[in-house]
Amino acid sequence: MQYMQASKLAKMKKLSVERFNQLVGIGFIASFATLIDDIVAYSAVFVEDSIMFTSAGIIAATILEIYVAIYASEKLARIKYKDEIASAGLVVLGFLILTGII
């Protein structure tokens, strides 16, 4: 069984420049949305007595991220190994939490 998987990996197609640019663009947009969300969520640390603004910012960032996720879901559905990528991401996140880095 491992031999079959190795042969599939050996026959992987090269990424075209267009596909590479699409993946970089999607990654940039996701990183930018996460950055904005983190800035809004952690702004309460630097500003006193702003619970209302902090809550509104977190809700606004959440709505924005949901909108972006729905809008990009059509393009994300084309990714072949999305379950494996998500599982690996969760394992890395769990390890970072376990070790106290996050």
N, C-alpha and C positions, 0 to 999 in steps of 0.2 A: 504494500500500500504506500509506503514512503517513497518507493521508487517511482510510482506514478505521480506523486506530488512533486518530486524533484524534476521529473521530465516536464511537467506543466510549468514549473518555474523557469526552466531552461528555455522554454518557448515563448516567454513573455515578449510582447511587442514593445518597441520603444515608444516613449511618449512623444507625440508631436509637439511642436512649439506652441501651437494653439491650445492644446489640451493642458500643457504645462502652465501657460498663462492663465487659463481658467482656474486651475487648482490654486495657483498663487493668489489670484483675485479673491476666490472664495475664502481662502485662509486669512487674507488680509481683512476682509469684511468681518469675519467671525472674530478675529483678534480685536479689531476696532470696536465692535459692539460690546465685547467683554470688557475692554478698557473703559469705555464710557460707563458701563454698568458699575464697575468697581469704583470709579471716581465718584459717582453719585452715591453709592452705598457707603463709602468710607468718608464722605464729606462731613458726616455728623461727628467724627472724631475731632475735626478741626474747628467746628462751629458749635458754640454753646446754645442751648435752648432753642433748637431748631427741629424738634421732633416732627412737626407738621411738614416742613420742607423736605426733610429726609424721607419721610414716608411717601410723600408725593413723588420725589425723585426716584425712589425704588420702584414704585408702581409704574411710573412713566417708562423707566428703563426696561422693566419686565414686558410691558406692552410692546415696546419697540422691538425687543428681541423676539417675542412671539411673532410679530408681523414679519420680521426678516426671516425667521425659520419657516413660516408658512410660504412666503414668497419664494424662498430658495429650495423648498422641499422637492419641487419638480426636478431641479438639477441634482439635488442630493440623492434622489431615488435612483439615479443612473450609476451611482458608485457600486462596484461589483461586490466588494467585501466589507460592506458597512457594518455588519454584525461583528465581524472579527475586529475591526478597527475600534468599535465602541467597547467591546470586551477588553481589549488591550488598554484603552484609555481608563476604564474603570479599575483595572488591576493596578496601573501606575498611580492613579489617584488614591486607591486604598493603601498602597505601599507608602506613599508620601504622608498620608494621615497617620498610619501606624508608626512611622519613624519620627513623627512630630515635626516634620518640615512644614506641613500645612496645619 
